């Protein structure tokens, strides 16, 4: 989720959840933030790390 641009329903489908809303609730319960908040917070992190190691 950090590096991809797939919508949440596509991500949830790829990992086996047919209901994106259910996946979102489970994600929030497990991680402590919504998938969208996680993407905003960590989306650029991997890119920044890769860029700094060049």
Buried (B, 14 or more C-beta within 10 A) or exposed (E): BEEEEEEBBEBBBEEEBEEBEEBBEBBBEEEEBBBEEBBEEEBEEEEEEEEEEE
